Amino acid sequence: QMTNETLKAELGNAAWKLFHTILARYPDEPTSEQQTHLINYITSFAQVYPCGDCARHFAKLLEKYPPQTKSRKTAAVWGCHVHNKVNEHLKKPDYDCSHILEDYDCGCGEDEVKADK
Ligand code: FAD
């Protein structure tokens, strides 16, 4: 049986991976509907995240730093910054957000090209 701390860290890793990948693949020029979808995803993520303290803390961060959904870049950089706020809270090192789009590739570039056609 893994320790609670290990399980909590694994869940955090997986959750952040999906979170940043979604933001780094979000449209460059989102429609208002796509912006609403992203806001709904982020809000729901904060509400259902299965670690009470984490979810409460994250919901407070969202109030202080509202999600930025105007473009892929602003969304991804915003996500990087809120993760850095959590890092700060946990005394983890600050992450360099300048390459955030390159750092989170979904491996679905081909699909994006097709979807644009
Ligand atoms: P993680 O923070 O899990 O990061 C995974 C990887 O993402 C890192 O190895 C790095 O490559 C990359 N990364 C790091 N920072 C960034 C960034 N700013 N932007 C992009 N990529 C980055 N744990 C608690 O104990 N208490 C809490 O209150 C808490 N709140 C959380 C709230 C949320 C919404 C989530 C998703 C997780 C929370 N966690 C919390 C878990 C915690 O954030 C970590 O996931 C966990 O401690 C494991 O940390 P880690 O060092 O493996 O790296």
Backbone and ligand atoms as CSV (ligand in chain L), in Angstrom:
chain,resi,resn,atom,element,x,y,z
A,1,GLN,N,N,0.855,-1.202,0.000
A,1,GLN,CA,C,0.000,0.000,0.000
A,1,GLN,C,C,0.881,1.238,0.000
A,2,MET,N,N,0.679,2.092,-0.988
A,2,MET,CA,C,1.458,3.322,-1.052
A,2,MET,C,C,0.973,4.277,0.033
A,3,THR,N,N,1.847,5.167,0.441
A,3,THR,CA,C,1.444,6.116,1.473
A,3,THR,C,C,0.452,7.126,0.881
A,4,ASN,N,N,-0.283,7.761,1.779
A,4,ASN,CA,C,-1.243,8.768,1.334
A,4,ASN,C,C,-0.558,9.890,0.583
A,5,GLU,N,N,0.622,10.269,1.052
A,5,GLU,CA,C,1.346,11.362,0.396
A,5,GLU,C,C,1.718,10.999,-1.042
A,6,THR,N,N,2.127,9.739,-1.257
A,6,THR,CA,C,2.481,9.288,-2.615
A,6,THR,C,C,1.261,9.319,-3.516
A,7,LEU,N,N,0.154,8.832,-3.001
A,7,LEU,CA,C,-1.076,8.809,-3.806
A,7,LEU,C,C,-1.526,10.232,-4.137
A,8,LYS,N,N,-1.435,11.104,-3.162
A,8,LYS,CA,C,-1.847,12.497,-3.343
A,8,LYS,C,C,-0.965,13.170,-4.411
A,9,ALA,N,N,0.353,12.871,-4.370
A,9,ALA,CA,C,1.281,13.452,-5.340
A,9,ALA,C,C,1.007,12.900,-6.737
A,10,GLU,N,N,0.721,11.597,-6.823
A,10,GLU,CA,C,0.425,10.984,-8.137
A,10,GLU,C,C,-0.833,11.582,-8.748
A,11,LEU,N,N,-1.837,11.763,-7.917
A,11,LEU,CA,C,-3.090,12.357,-8.406
A,11,LEU,C,C,-2.823,13.790,-8.867
A,12,GLY,N,N,-2.045,14.530,-8.086
A,12,GLY,CA,C,-1.726,15.908,-8.445
A,12,GLY,C,C,-0.995,15.974,-9.774
A,13,ASN,N,N,-0.011,15.097,-9.944
A,13,ASN,CA,C,0.756,15.036,-11.195
A,13,ASN,C,C,-0.137,14.788,-12.398
A,14,ALA,N,N,-1.010,13.792,-12.262
A,14,ALA,CA,C,-1.902,13.427,-13.367
A,14,ALA,C,C,-2.879,14.562,-13.660
A,15,ALA,N,N,-3.393,15.162,-12.594
A,15,ALA,CA,C,-4.378,16.247,-12.755
A,15,ALA,C,C,-3.741,17.459,-13.434
A,16,TRP,N,N,-2.540,17.831,-12.977
A,16,TRP,CA,C,-1.864,18.984,-13.579
A,16,TRP,C,C,-1.527,18.713,-15.037
A,17,LYS,N,N,-1.131,17.471,-15.332
A,17,LYS,CA,C,-0.763,17.116,-16.710
A,17,LYS,C,C,-1.952,17.363,-17.655
A,18,LEU,N,N,-3.111,16.868,-17.247
A,18,LEU,CA,C,-4.308,17.049,-18.083
A,18,LEU,C,C,-4.678,18.542,-18.154
A,19,PHE,N,N,-4.652,19.194,-17.017
A,19,PHE,CA,C,-4.997,20.621,-16.927
A,19,PHE,C,C,-4.137,21.463,-17.885
A,20,HIS,N,N,-2.814,21.309,-17.788
A,20,HIS,CA,C,-1.931,22.128,-18.636
A,20,HIS,C,C,-2.036,21.737,-20.110
A,21,THR,N,N,-2.260,20.446,-20.378
A,21,THR,CA,C,-2.362,20.017,-21.780
A,21,THR,C,C,-3.621,20.589,-22.423
A,22,ILE,N,N,-4.710,20.612,-21.675
A,22,ILE,CA,C,-5.952,21.193,-22.210
A,22,ILE,C,C,-5.742,22.682,-22.519
A,23,LEU,N,N,-5.098,23.390,-21.601
A,23,LEU,CA,C,-4.888,24.825,-21.807
A,23,LEU,C,C,-3.939,25.103,-22.972
A,24,ALA,N,N,-2.901,24.257,-23.119
A,24,ALA,CA,C,-1.915,24.477,-24.187
A,24,ALA,C,C,-2.448,24.085,-25.571
A,25,ARG,N,N,-3.593,23.378,-25.615
A,25,ARG,CA,C,-4.222,23.001,-26.898
A,25,ARG,C,C,-5.514,23.754,-27.150
A,26,TYR,N,N,-5.866,24.639,-26.254
A,26,TYR,CA,C,-7.072,25.458,-26.385
A,26,TYR,C,C,-6.891,26.346,-27.627
A,27,PRO,N,N,-7.972,26.710,-28.335
A,27,PRO,CA,C,-7.827,27.501,-29.565
A,27,PRO,C,C,-7.104,28.835,-29.368
A,28,ASP,N,N,-6.393,29.258,-30.413
A,28,ASP,CA,C,-5.724,30.562,-30.404
A,28,ASP,C,C,-6.752,31.684,-30.378
A,29,GLU,N,N,-7.827,31.477,-31.147
A,29,GLU,CA,C,-8.889,32.479,-31.225
A,29,GLU,C,C,-10.219,31.807,-30.894
A,30,PRO,N,N,-10.476,31.594,-29.608
A,30,PRO,CA,C,-11.680,30.870,-29.197
A,30,PRO,C,C,-12.975,31.647,-29.440
A,31,THR,N,N,-14.026,30.917,-29.779
A,31,THR,CA,C,-15.343,31.534,-29.885
A,31,THR,C,C,-15.843,31.759,-28.448
A,32,SER,N,N,-16.922,32.531,-28.292
A,32,SER,CA,C,-17.410,32.766,-26.924
A,32,SER,C,C,-17.905,31.456,-26.324
A,33,GLU,N,N,-18.392,30.543,-27.173
A,33,GLU,CA,C,-18.842,29.238,-26.672
A,33,GLU,C,C,-17.645,28.439,-26.137
A,34,GLN,N,N,-16.531,28.481,-26.880
A,34,GLN,CA,C,-15.333,27.760,-26.435
A,34,GLN,C,C,-14.785,28.361,-25.139
A,35,GLN,N,N,-14.927,29.692,-25.000
A,35,GLN,CA,C,-14.470,30.330,-23.758
A,35,GLN,C,C,-15.334,29.872,-22.587
A,36,THR,N,N,-16.626,29.752,-22.831
A,36,THR,CA,C,-17.538,29.280,-21.785
A,36,THR,C,C,-17.189,27.842,-21.393
A,37,HIS,N,N,-16.877,27.004,-22.391
A,37,HIS,CA,C,-16.507,25.611,-22.097
A,37,HIS,C,C,-15.278,25.554,-21.193
A,38,LEU,N,N,-14.292,26.403,-21.482
A,38,LEU,CA,C,-13.072,26.377,-20.687
A,38,LEU,C,C,-13.339,26.841,-19.250
A,39,ILE,N,N,-14.125,27.914,-19.119
A,39,ILE,CA,C,-14.477,28.412,-17.773
A,39,ILE,C,C,-15.209,27.312,-16.998
A,40,ASN,N,N,-16.145,26.641,-17.678
A,40,ASN,CA,C,-16.904,25.578,-17.016
A,40,ASN,C,C,-15.990,24.435,-16.585
A,41,TYR,N,N,-15.041,24.081,-17.445
A,41,TYR,CA,C,-14.108,23.003,-17.121
A,41,TYR,C,C,-13.291,23.365,-15.876
A,42,ILE,N,N,-12.733,24.584,-15.868
A,42,ILE,CA,C,-11.860,24.992,-14.766
A,42,ILE,C,C,-12.655,25.086,-13.456
A,43,THR,N,N,-13.855,25.666,-13.542
A,43,THR,CA,C,-14.696,25.800,-12.349
A,43,THR,C,C,-15.088,24.429,-11.800
A,44,SER,N,N,-15.469,23.519,-12.713
A,44,SER,CA,C,-15.862,22.176,-12.280
A,44,SER,C,C,-14.665,21.427,-11.706
A,45,PHE,N,N,-13.519,21.575,-12.342
A,45,PHE,CA,C,-12.290,20.931,-11.878
A,45,PHE,C,C,-12.040,21.315,-10.412
A,46,ALA,N,N,-12.173,22.612,-10.104
A,46,ALA,CA,C,-11.957,23.086,-8.738
A,46,ALA,C,C,-13.016,22.523,-7.788
A,47,GLN,N,N,-14.231,22.331,-8.314
A,47,GLN,CA,C,-15.317,21.855,-7.441
A,47,GLN,C,C,-15.248,20.361,-7.163
A,48,VAL,N,N,-14.769,19.575,-8.133
A,48,VAL,CA,C,-14.800,18.108,-7.939
A,48,VAL,C,C,-13.450,17.513,-7.566
A,49,TYR,N,N,-12.374,18.298,-7.573
A,49,TYR,CA,C,-11.048,17.739,-7.281
A,49,TYR,C,C,-11.095,16.998,-5.938
A,50,PRO,N,N,-10.739,15.701,-5.942
A,50,PRO,CA,C,-10.967,14.863,-4.749
A,50,PRO,C,C,-9.909,14.972,-3.654
A,51,CYS,N,N,-9.715,16.134,-3.121
A,51,CYS,CA,C,-8.845,16.355,-1.955
A,51,CYS,C,C,-9.402,17.650,-1.423
A,52,GLY,N,N,-10.197,17.552,-0.342
A,52,GLY,CA,C,-10.932,18.694,0.190
A,52,GLY,C,C,-10.126,19.972,0.321
A,53,ASP,N,N,-8.947,19.870,0.992
A,53,ASP,CA,C,-8.128,21.056,1.213
A,53,ASP,C,C,-7.647,21.649,-0.102
A,54,CYS,N,N,-7.221,20.746,-1.018
A,54,CYS,CA,C,-6.715,21.201,-2.321
A,54,CYS,C,C,-7.801,21.961,-3.054
A,55,ALA,N,N,-8.994,21.370,-3.109
A,55,ALA,CA,C,-10.106,21.962,-3.849
A,55,ALA,C,C,-10.477,23.316,-3.257
A,56,ARG,N,N,-10.540,23.399,-1.937
A,56,ARG,CA,C,-10.892,24.675,-1.279
A,56,ARG,C,C,-9.845,25.739,-1.557
A,57,HIS,N,N,-8.594,25.315,-1.442
A,57,HIS,CA,C,-7.500,26.257,-1.690
A,57,HIS,C,C,-7.529,26.735,-3.145
A,58,PHE,N,N,-7.757,25.782,-4.067
A,58,PHE,CA,C,-7.766,26.120,-5.483
A,58,PHE,C,C,-8.938,27.044,-5.824
A,59,ALA,N,N,-10.082,26.819,-5.220
A,59,ALA,CA,C,-11.253,27.671,-5.474
A,59,ALA,C,C,-10.951,29.112,-5.054
A,60,LYS,N,N,-10.233,29.272,-3.955
A,60,LYS,CA,C,-9.847,30.624,-3.498
A,60,LYS,C,C,-8.899,31.266,-4.499
A,61,LEU,N,N,-7.957,30.462,-5.031
A,61,LEU,CA,C,-7.025,30.988,-6.028
A,61,LEU,C,C,-7.771,31.456,-7.270
A,62,LEU,N,N,-8.798,30.708,-7.662
A,62,LEU,CA,C,-9.579,31.088,-8.854
A,62,LEU,C,C,-10.295,32.420,-8.649
A,63,GLU,N,N,-10.718,32.668,-7.414
A,63,GLU,CA,C,-11.384,33.951,-7.131
A,63,GLU,C,C,-10.396,35.092,-7.274
A,64,LYS,N,N,-9.193,34.847,-6.758
A,64,LYS,CA,C,-8.143,35.881,-6.787
A,64,LYS,C,C,-7.558,36.049,-8.192
A,65,TYR,N,N,-7.419,34.928,-8.905
A,65,TYR,CA,C,-6.839,34.949,-10.258
A,65,TYR,C,C,-7.822,34.308,-11.227
A,66,PRO,N,N,-8.819,35.071,-11.695
A,66,PRO,CA,C,-9.848,34.499,-12.581
A,66,PRO,C,C,-9.226,33.928,-13.863
A,67,PRO,N,N,-9.746,32.788,-14.348
A,67,PRO,CA,C,-9.227,32.160,-15.562
A,67,PRO,C,C,-9.195,33.128,-16.743
A,68,GLN,N,N,-8.119,33.089,-17.513
A,68,GLN,CA,C,-7.945,33.935,-18.692
A,68,GLN,C,C,-8.208,33.078,-19.915
A,69,THR,N,N,-9.238,33.405,-20.661
A,69,THR,CA,C,-9.669,32.515,-21.733
A,69,THR,C,C,-9.686,33.174,-23.117
A,70,LYS,N,N,-9.047,34.329,-23.238
A,70,LYS,CA,C,-9.091,35.046,-24.517
A,70,LYS,C,C,-8.314,34.375,-25.648
A,71,SER,N,N,-7.252,33.644,-25.307
A,71,SER,CA,C,-6.451,32.965,-26.324
A,71,SER,C,C,-5.704,31.793,-25.691
A,72,ARG,N,N,-5.153,30.929,-26.548
A,72,ARG,CA,C,-4.373,29.789,-26.076
A,72,ARG,C,C,-3.256,30.242,-25.150
A,73,LYS,N,N,-2.501,31.250,-25.615
A,73,LYS,CA,C,-1.342,31.710,-24.850
A,73,LYS,C,C,-1.749,32.266,-23.482
A,74,THR,N,N,-2.768,33.130,-23.449
A,74,THR,CA,C,-3.154,33.717,-22.161
A,74,THR,C,C,-3.707,32.647,-21.221
A,75,ALA,N,N,-4.434,31.665,-21.769
A,75,ALA,CA,C,-4.983,30.592,-20.937
A,75,ALA,C,C,-3.854,29.736,-20.355
A,76,ALA,N,N,-2.900,29.357,-21.217
A,76,ALA,CA,C,-1.807,28.475,-20.782
A,76,ALA,C,C,-0.913,29.166,-19.752
A,77,VAL,N,N,-0.625,30.462,-19.981
A,77,VAL,CA,C,0.232,31.197,-19.046
A,77,VAL,C,C,-0.511,31.399,-17.716
A,78,TRP,N,N,-1.801,31.682,-17.809
A,78,TRP,CA,C,-2.608,31.799,-16.583
A,78,TRP,C,C,-2.526,30.498,-15.773
A,79,GLY,N,N,-2.697,29.346,-16.456
A,79,GLY,CA,C,-2.662,28.037,-15.779
A,79,GLY,C,C,-1.312,27.790,-15.126
A,80,CYS,N,N,-0.262,28.201,-15.816
A,80,CYS,CA,C,1.082,28.048,-15.282
A,80,CYS,C,C,1.231,28.882,-14.007
A,81,HIS,N,N,0.690,30.086,-14.046
A,81,HIS,CA,C,0.794,30.964,-12.873
A,81,HIS,C,C,-0.002,30.439,-11.679
A,82,VAL,N,N,-1.191,29.922,-11.910
A,82,VAL,CA,C,-1.941,29.421,-10.739
A,82,VAL,C,C,-1.267,28.172,-10.169
A,83,HIS,N,N,-0.688,27.338,-11.043
A,83,HIS,CA,C,0.058,26.168,-10.539
A,83,HIS,C,C,1.248,26.663,-9.716
A,84,ASN,N,N,1.879,27.738,-10.158
A,84,ASN,CA,C,2.993,28.306,-9.381
A,84,ASN,C,C,2.526,28.806,-8.018
A,85,LYS,N,N,1.285,29.291,-7.951
A,85,LYS,CA,C,0.749,29.728,-6.657
A,85,LYS,C,C,0.603,28.526,-5.729
A,86,VAL,N,N,0.171,27.380,-6.297
A,86,VAL,CA,C,0.063,26.156,-5.493
A,86,VAL,C,C,1.478,25.698,-5.098
A,87,ASN,N,N,2.425,25.787,-6.043
A,87,ASN,CA,C,3.821,25.420,-5.739
A,87,ASN,C,C,4.351,26.240,-4.566
A,88,GLU,N,N,4.033,27.538,-4.617
A,88,GLU,CA,C,4.483,28.460,-3.566
A,88,GLU,C,C,3.934,28.016,-2.209
A,89,HIS,N,N,2.654,27.725,-2.199
A,89,HIS,CA,C,1.953,27.283,-0.996
A,89,HIS,C,C,2.594,26.000,-0.436
A,90,LEU,N,N,3.061,25.119,-1.337
A,90,LEU,CA,C,3.656,23.833,-0.920
A,90,LEU,C,C,5.186,23.927,-0.825
A,91,LYS,N,N,5.713,25.143,-0.950
A,91,LYS,CA,C,7.166,25.378,-0.898
A,91,LYS,C,C,7.930,24.590,-1.958
A,92,LYS,N,N,7.331,24.513,-3.136
A,92,LYS,CA,C,7.975,23.867,-4.289
A,92,LYS,C,C,8.558,24.961,-5.174
A,93,PRO,N,N,9.552,24.625,-5.990
A,93,PRO,CA,C,10.150,25.655,-6.848
A,93,PRO,C,C,9.182,26.228,-7.889
A,94,ASP,N,N,9.446,27.471,-8.263
A,94,ASP,CA,C,8.677,28.177,-9.274
A,94,ASP,C,C,9.009,27.559,-10.627
A,95,TYR,N,N,7.999,27.409,-11.460
A,95,TYR,CA,C,8.189,26.824,-12.793
A,95,TYR,C,C,8.308,27.961,-13.808
A,96,ASP,N,N,9.210,27.819,-14.782
A,96,ASP,CA,C,9.388,28.828,-15.823
A,96,ASP,C,C,8.251,28.705,-16.851
A,97,CYS,N,N,7.408,29.724,-16.919
A,97,CYS,CA,C,6.222,29.671,-17.783
A,97,CYS,C,C,6.476,30.113,-19.221
A,98,SER,N,N,7.711,30.511,-19.551
A,98,SER,CA,C,7.946,31.071,-20.889
A,98,SER,C,C,7.840,30.055,-22.025
A,99,HIS,N,N,7.963,28.742,-21.721
A,99,HIS,CA,C,7.853,27.723,-22.779
A,99,HIS,C,C,6.646,26.816,-22.577
A,100,ILE,N,N,5.646,27.331,-21.897
A,100,ILE,CA,C,4.513,26.478,-21.494
A,100,ILE,C,C,3.834,25.771,-22.675
A,101,LEU,N,N,3.700,26.455,-23.823
A,101,LEU,CA,C,3.022,25.821,-24.971
A,101,LEU,C,C,3.829,24.646,-25.520
A,102,GLU,N,N,5.147,24.783,-25.540
A,102,GLU,CA,C,6.009,23.703,-26.040
A,102,GLU,C,C,6.077,22.559,-25.026
A,103,ASP,N,N,5.986,22.894,-23.728
A,103,ASP,CA,C,6.125,21.876,-22.682
A,103,ASP,C,C,4.951,20.896,-22.650
A,104,TYR,N,N,3.782,21.345,-23.090
A,104,TYR,CA,C,2.596,20.473,-23.028
A,104,TYR,C,C,2.015,20.230,-24.414
A,105,ASP,N,N,2.556,19.225,-25.066
A,105,ASP,CA,C,2.097,18.839,-26.405
A,105,ASP,C,C,1.205,17.610,-26.219
A,106,CYS,N,N,0.062,17.606,-26.874
A,106,CYS,CA,C,-0.853,16.471,-26.698
A,106,CYS,C,C,-0.537,15.332,-27.646
A,107,GLY,N,N,0.386,15.545,-28.609
A,107,GLY,CA,C,0.655,14.485,-29.583
A,107,GLY,C,C,-0.489,14.390,-30.579
A,108,CYS,N,N,-1.281,15.465,-30.670
A,108,CYS,CA,C,-2.440,15.427,-31.567
A,108,CYS,C,C,-2.392,16.556,-32.588
A,109,GLY,N,N,-1.203,16.997,-32.935
A,109,GLY,CA,C,-1.033,18.063,-33.916
A,109,GLY,C,C,-1.720,17.774,-35.232
A,110,GLU,N,N,-1.630,16.494,-35.664
A,110,GLU,CA,C,-2.262,16.072,-36.917
A,110,GLU,C,C,-3.769,16.324,-36.890
A,111,ASP,N,N,-4.387,15.984,-35.750
A,111,ASP,CA,C,-5.843,16.148,-35.620
A,111,ASP,C,C,-6.218,17.615,-35.746
A,112,GLU,N,N,-5.389,18.484,-35.143
A,112,GLU,CA,C,-5.679,19.919,-35.193
A,112,GLU,C,C,-5.682,20.420,-36.627
A,113,VAL,N,N,-4.684,19.969,-37.388
A,113,VAL,CA,C,-4.593,20.383,-38.784
A,113,VAL,C,C,-5.855,19.942,-39.525
A,114,LYS,N,N,-6.265,18.679,-39.309
A,114,LYS,CA,C,-7.469,18.145,-39.956
A,114,LYS,C,C,-8.708,18.938,-39.558
A,115,ALA,N,N,-8.815,19.273,-38.259
A,115,ALA,CA,C,-9.994,19.978,-37.768
A,115,ALA,C,C,-10.129,21.364,-38.392
A,116,ASP,N,N,-8.996,21.953,-38.777
A,116,ASP,CA,C,-9.021,23.286,-39.374
A,116,ASP,C,C,-9.495,23.255,-40.829
A,117,LYS,N,N,-9.389,22.091,-41.450
A,117,LYS,CA,C,-9.719,21.996,-42.884
A,117,LYS,C,C,-11.225,21.950,-43.119
L,1,FAD,P1,P,3.363,18.774,-9.552
L,1,FAD,O1,O,3.079,20.069,-8.858
L,1,FAD,O2,O,2.345,17.701,-9.487
L,1,FAD,O3,O,3.678,19.102,-11.072
L,1,FAD,C1,C,3.840,18.056,-12.037
L,1,FAD,C2,C,4.839,18.498,-13.072
L,1,FAD,O4,O,4.336,19.634,-13.728
L,1,FAD,C3,C,6.164,18.947,-12.485
L,1,FAD,O5,O,7.034,17.867,-12.332
L,1,FAD,C4,C,6.648,19.931,-13.519
L,1,FAD,O6,O,7.252,19.249,-14.612
L,1,FAD,C5,C,5.387,20.552,-14.019
L,1,FAD,N1,N,5.072,21.838,-13.391
L,1,FAD,C6,C,5.389,22.299,-12.149
L,1,FAD,N2,N,4.925,23.530,-11.980
L,1,FAD,C7,C,4.296,23.874,-13.129
L,1,FAD,C8,C,3.622,25.047,-13.554
L,1,FAD,N3,N,3.500,26.120,-12.789
L,1,FAD,N4,N,3.101,25.054,-14.806
L,1,FAD,C9,C,3.241,23.989,-15.620
L,1,FAD,N5,N,3.870,22.854,-15.274
L,1,FAD,C10,C,4.389,22.807,-14.027
L,1,FAD,N6,N,-1.189,19.127,-2.654
L,1,FAD,C11,C,-1.191,19.436,-1.336
L,1,FAD,O7,O,-0.476,18.795,-0.561
L,1,FAD,N7,N,-1.961,20.477,-0.859
L,1,FAD,C12,C,-2.766,21.221,-1.678
L,1,FAD,O8,O,-3.453,22.148,-1.220
L,1,FAD,C13,C,-2.799,20.885,-3.063
L,1,FAD,N8,N,-3.622,21.540,-3.933
L,1,FAD,C14,C,-3.724,21.110,-5.223
L,1,FAD,C15,C,-4.654,21.712,-6.063
L,1,FAD,C16,C,-4.816,21.266,-7.356
L,1,FAD,C17,C,-5.852,21.907,-8.235
L,1,FAD,C18,C,-4.025,20.203,-7.848
L,1,FAD,C19,C,-4.197,19.703,-9.246
L,1,FAD,C20,C,-3.105,19.602,-7.003
L,1,FAD,C21,C,-2.947,20.030,-5.699
L,1,FAD,N9,N,-2.024,19.435,-4.837
L,1,FAD,C22,C,-1.984,19.794,-3.512
L,1,FAD,C23,C,-1.034,18.479,-5.352
L,1,FAD,C24,C,0.273,19.206,-5.651
L,1,FAD,O9,O,0.045,20.376,-6.444
L,1,FAD,C25,C,1.262,18.342,-6.460
L,1,FAD,O10,O,0.609,17.797,-7.602
L,1,FAD,C26,C,1.871,17.216,-5.667
L,1,FAD,O11,O,2.433,17.725,-4.464
L,1,FAD,C27,C,2.992,16.527,-6.491
L,1,FAD,O12,O,3.970,17.510,-6.781
L,1,FAD,P2,P,5.125,17.328,-7.823
L,1,FAD,O13,O,6.354,17.914,-7.207
L,1,FAD,O14,O,5.227,15.927,-8.274
L,1,FAD,O15,O,4.766,18.260,-9.058
